[in-house]
Amino acid sequence: RPSRSGTAERPSLASDFTFSTGRARAGGNAMNGAPSSGFRNIKPMSRDERRALKDKVALEKDRLMKRSGLAAKQYRENAPKDSMGLTCPDSNAAGFLADADRFHSDVSGEELIHRQQVYERKQQVYENTRVKRAEREEQRWQKIEQARVAEEEFWEKQREDGSKSKKNASCVPYDTITLKYDDTLDGERLRYDDDMVRYRAALRSQNLMVCGDTRASFDIINGVNRPPAHEIPAPQPSEQLKQWIDK
């Protein structure tokens, strides 16, 4: 360009290099189908895009979407489009549920269902209580029955042993209540011994009257006639006692 003094100045090497580089880029862009201008046009980013580059969450989401591999592919296919997709899936998704199904419009029906649930719960509590009390009562009666059977077995063994009844057993085979001898060999022996005692007493009394009294035919004390002397029969043992005596 001409200088202030009117002489022409030669361009510097830096300007020559910039000019040649711009022409080469222009020629390459023309060959690649790009605009033939000597400048590289870049679409400016919006404010949201510039803000997203500074957002850590958005940056991590972008990196997650750009991963490679099967797991990343499945994530990109199933990931929701936005944050609303986590709670409001698409209609064709497995977790989709219409508002008509999620919200009940029948208030009286809901109240009826609630009262029925409360009633059924109470009835279940009553039934459980009734069953438990019946089982507890049955167990109590079983324990009472077992105690009764055990006590009966105990006394049955005591009766068979006879050790407890020896305190009340009589030393002689004679019942003082019924005034009868026992129907045993010991009872027969006792009866025979008692009969022999009475026989000897009667025989002694008669001998005293005959041999020891006066010669008068009457009793000198009360004046009553004396009975005549007679033979007193001796008691005879029973067949069972005879066999025991013969042995």
Protein Blocks (a to p, Z undefined) as FASTA:
>chain_A
ZZfkopacdddfklmmmmmmmmmmmmmmmmnopafbfbdcdddddfklmmmmmpmklmmm
mmmmmpgcjklmmmmmmpcfblmlmmmccfkbmkbccfklmpcfblklmmmmmmmmmmmm
mmmmmmmmmmmmmmmmmmmmmmmmmmmmmmmmmmmmmmmnommmmmmpcfbdcdfklopa
cfbfklmmmmmmmmmmmmmmmmmmmmmmmmmmcfbfbdfklopacddddddddddddfkl
mmmmmZZ
